[in-house]
Amino acid sequence: EPEVTQTPSHQVTQMGQEVILRCVPISNHLYFYWYRQILGQKVEFLVSFYNNEISEKSEIFDDQFSVERPDGSNFTLKIRSTKLEDSAMYFCASSLSPGLAHEQYFGPGTRLTVT
Amino acid sequence: SQQGEEDPQALSIQEGENATMNCSYKTSINNLQWYRQNSGRGLVHLILIRSNEREKHSGRLRVTLDTSKKSSSLLITASRAADTASYFCATVGRGSSNTGKLIFGQGTTLQVKP
């Protein structure tokens, strides 16, 4: 069964450093998402991406964040200058359509620890 | 906030019993989805119910949706120890029907004792 993959599984970085989290969505999916989950809290939407552009983003997704689909398979989330409060589990997801009929498939997540 | 409360926050039952979890939301939705998360792992989609549907079944899962009360319930019948996990409802609002933005609830932690 096809699945969403994410690398790395765990990333430790120092405050102020740039990080890139990588995702490979399911190959025939057209819509891509990033969510995050701070330890003990609920999952929060960050951004949705379709047709090579952001279709919706949350207040969390400020200028420090960016997304890119550099080729036909990868979908990346870049945090330009990490802060302590960026420590969280980051989930990538993909779907065939934006939501009326199709569920989102989530990757296993990347645990980001900012020290 | 689009999402309201899920209750209970935690539920502990014996294997074989049924587990019911509830979810409320605040705005008009396109659909509502239930996800499962094992500790420290990713989210697994369980079931999707559209705003014009009232009930849906999938194996041991039964989901109901009451749009007049803005609430949904997830029933797991004949629970097993392997059902131990956190369960989240998530909604796609009408304003996000073209983007698919999911708004998650706080979740219910279910423990099924063998």
Boltz contact constraints between the chains, C-beta under 6 A:
constraints:
  - contact:
      token1: [A, 31]
      token2: [B, 100]
      max_distance: 6.0
  - contact:
      token1: [A, 42]
      token2: [B, 104]
      max_distance: 6.0
  - contact:
      token1: [A, 42]
      token2: [B, 106]
      max_distance: 6.0
  - contact:
      token1: [A, 43]
      token2: [B, 104]
      max_distance: 6.0
  - contact:
      token1: [A, 45]
      token2: [B, 101]
      max_distance: 6.0
  - contact:
      token1: [A, 48]
      token2: [B, 99]
      max_distance: 6.0
  - contact:
      token1: [A, 48]
      token2: [B, 100]
      max_distance: 6.0
  - contact:
      token1: [A, 48]
      token2: [B, 101]
      max_distance: 6.0
  - contact:
      token1: [A, 55]
      token2: [B, 99]
      max_distance: 6.0
  - contact:
      token1: [A, 56]
      token2: [B, 99]
      max_distance: 6.0
  - contact:
      token1: [A, 56]
      token2: [B, 101]
      max_distance: 6.0
  - contact:
      token1: [A, 95]
      token2: [B, 100]
      max_distance: 6.0
  - contact:
      token1: [A, 98]
      token2: [B, 98]
      max_distance: 6.0
  - contact:
      token1: [A, 98]
      token2: [B, 99]
      max_distance: 6.0
  - contact:
      token1: [A, 98]
      token2: [B, 100]
      max_distance: 6.0
  - contact:
      token1: [A, 99]
      token2: [B, 30]
      max_distance: 6.0
  - contact:
      token1: [A, 99]
      token2: [B, 92]
      max_distance: 6.0
  - contact:
      token1: [A, 99]
      token2: [B, 100]
      max_distance: 6.0
  - contact:
      token1: [A, 100]
      token2: [B, 30]
      max_distance: 6.0
  - contact:
      token1: [A, 103]
      token2: [B, 33]
      max_distance: 6.0
  - contact:
      token1: [A, 103]
      token2: [B, 45]
      max_distance: 6.0
  - contact:
      token1: [A, 103]
      token2: [B, 48]
      max_distance: 6.0
  - contact:
      token1: [A, 106]
      token2: [B, 42]
      max_distance: 6.0
  - contact:
      token1: [A, 106]
      token2: [B, 43]
      max_distance: 6.0
  - contact:
      token1: [A, 107]
      token2: [B, 42]
      max_distance: 6.0
  - contact:
      token1: [A, 108]
      token2: [B, 42]
      max_distance: 6.0
  - contact:
      token1: [A, 109]
      token2: [B, 42]
      max_distance: 6.0
